[in-house]
């Protein structure tokens, strides 16, 4: 997939893509967890998850429901039976990209629920939603320090797409770090 510059942050952020989307089986979840799409009232939980994941506040209205691409089924959550939503991912689309390319967007998990496979499960649900939305390829943008997320993306089939010469060295370092921690 020829990846073009998505915005002016492309030198700092890394792009990954999947050339050909295929349905993937649902991932097993720990007891007490399930995956579902957005329901009214999930806004504050989403904002809490995203703040924990990215270290800053984001408005659900501005980032999600205010976007013309919003549909409840495109905002996925992993939920704990007592705490409600604890992880999220969106099956999205970036304006000015071809219609067949989906965008894995706003992925995060609350720290107390990490390392349980929830990030993988919500990303998987988002990919399967992209396929239902007739997307045949996907991309995402991430930061080099988000190693647990990058590990999930690689497991799902995303591949690095260096769009700046400096990214070759960055990707080499990331892949070496991940290989050490297998």
C-alpha positions, 0 to 999 in steps of 0.5 A: 500500500502506498502510504502518503503523508497523513498530516504534519506529524508524520516525521514524529509518528509511525505508520503501519498498514495491512494490505489485505484485510481478512476476518479474524476469529474473536480473541479469548477474553479473561473471565469477566470481560466482553467486547461490545460497541458504543452505547450512550453513556460510554463517553466519560469511560472513553475519555478516561481510557484515552487520557490514561493511554495518551496522557492528555484529555480528549473530548469524545464529542470532538474526536468521535461523535463530532466526526461524520464517520461516527457510527456506534458500531465503529467504536469498540470497547472491552468491558469488565463486568463490574467496571464497564469499559476498560479498553477501546479502539475505533474502526475509522476512516481518514478523510482524503484516503481511498474509501477502501482503507480503514483506520485503526483509531484511538486505541487504549487500555486502562493500566489496571487492565493491561496485559490481559489481551484486551487491546488485542481483542478490541483492535481485532473487533475494530478490524472485523468492523472495517471489513463489514464497512467494506474496507479491504486494507487498513492503516494506523499511526502510532508513537515509537514508545508505545511498544505494547501497542506495536506488539499487538499491531504486528500480531494483527498483521500490520506492517511498518511503513517508513515514510521518512528516512529516519523511520528505518532506524526507529523501526530497527530499534523497535523490532530489536526491543520487541525481539528481546522481550518475547 
